[in-house]
Amino acid sequence: MKDIIRLGSILLGFGIVSALLLGLTYQVTLEPITQSRALADQQNQQMVAPEAEQFIAVDESILEKIQAKNPGIIDIVQAEKAGQVLGYVVKSNTNGFGGPMEVMVGIDGSGTLTGIRLGNHAETPGLGDNANKPEFYDQFPGKDIVSGIGVNKGEPGNNEIQAITGATVTSRAVVDAVNAVKVVIEEVGQ
C-alpha cells in the first residue's frame, strides 16, 4: 500500500511540475507569437493592397454590422493613399480541407479584387497549401467580387479561377471566403 501512495505522489508531482512548465512556456511565447502574427497581417495587407500607404481600422459599429451579416469576417481596414480611401482589406475565416483557414482579401471601392493571401491554415503540404503560391493567388486580382467568382477545374472563364489540382476543396474554400467579402462592398464601398 505504501508503494502505491509513494508512486501516486511521484506521479502527481511530475504532473504538477509539467503543468507549471507548460503554463510558463505559454506565457513566455504568447507575446512573440502575437507580434509575429501582427507582422504577418501587416505584410499581407501590403501585398493585397500594394498601392496603399496606410491601413486604418474601420469603425467598430460598421465591423459589427458586417459581422452580423457574415460572421466569417474577422477584421476590416481601409487602404488609404494620401488620405484618400483606395479600398479595403478584409480578413475572413473559412473552412478548408484541413480545417479553419484565414484569407486576407484586398478590394477597391467598386468591388474589384486587388489581391488575396492565405493566413493561418492547416492545409495539406503540397496540395491545399499550394493556395499560398503565386500560381494560385495571382489569378484573383482584377476579378469582380460583386458578380461573384467561380471555380473551374479546367480552363477558367471570365470571372473564374482555376482550381488547384488535387485540392478542389481548398480552392472552393478560398473562393467562398473571397465571395463573402461582397458584404463589405454592399455596406461601405462604392
C-alpha positions, 0 to 999 in steps of 0.5 A, spaced: 500 500 500 505 504 501 508 503 494 502 505 491 501 512 495 509 513 494 508 512 486 501 516 486 505 522 489 511 521 484 506 521 479 502 527 481 508 531 482 511 530 475 504 532 473 504 538 477 511 540 475 509 539 467 503 543 468 507 549 471 512 548 465 507 548 460 503 554 463 510 558 463 512 556 456 505 559 454 506 565 457 513 566 455 511 565 447 504 568 447 507 575 446 512 573 440 507 569 437 502 575 437 507 580 434 509 575 429 502 574 427 501 582 427 507 582 422 504 577 418 497 581 417 501 587 416 505 584 410 499 581 407 495 587 407 501 590 403 501 585 398 493 585 397 493 592 397 500 594 394 498 601 392 496 603 399 500 607 404 496 606 410 491 601 413 486 604 418 481 600 422 474 601 420 469 603 425 467 598 430 459 599 429 460 598 421 465 591 423 459 589 427 454 590 422 458 586 417 459 581 422 452 580 423 451 579 416 457 574 415 460 572 421 466 569 417 469 576 417 474 577 422 477 584 421 476 590 416 481 596 414 481 601 409 487 602 404 488 609 404 493 613 399 494 620 401 488 620 405 484 618 400 480 611 401 483 606 395 479 600 398 479 595 403 482 589 406 478 584 409 480 578 413 475 572 413 475 565 416 473 559 412 473 552 412 478 548 408 480 541 407 484 541 413 480 545 417 479 553 419 483 557 414 484 565 414 484 569 407 486 576 407 482 579 401 484 586 398 478 590 394 477 597 391 471 601 392 467 598 386 468 591 388 474 589 384 479 584 387 486 587 388 489 581 391 488 575 396 493 571 401 492 565 405 493 566 413 493 561 418 491 554 415 492 547 416 492 545 409 495 539 406 503 540 404 503 540 397 496 540 395 491 545 399 497 549 401 499 550 394 493 556 395 499 560 398 503 560 391 503 565 386 500 560 381 494 560 385 493 567 388 495 571 382 489 569 378 484 573 383 486 580 382 482 584 377 476 579 378 469 582 380 467 580 387 460 583 386 458 578 380 461 573 384 467 568 382 467 561 380 471 555 380 473 551 374 477 545 374 479 546 367 480 552 363 477 558 367 472 563 364 471 570 365 470 571 372 473 564 374 479 561 377 482 555 376 482 550 381 488 547 384 489 540 382 488 535 387 485 540 392 478 542 389 476 543 396 481 548 398 480 552 392 472 552 393 474 554 400 478 560 398 473 562 393 467 562 398 471 566 403 473 571 397 465 571 395 463 573 402 467 579 402 461 582 397 458 584 404 463 589 405 462 592 398 454 592 399 455 596 406 461 601 405 464 601 398 462 604 392 
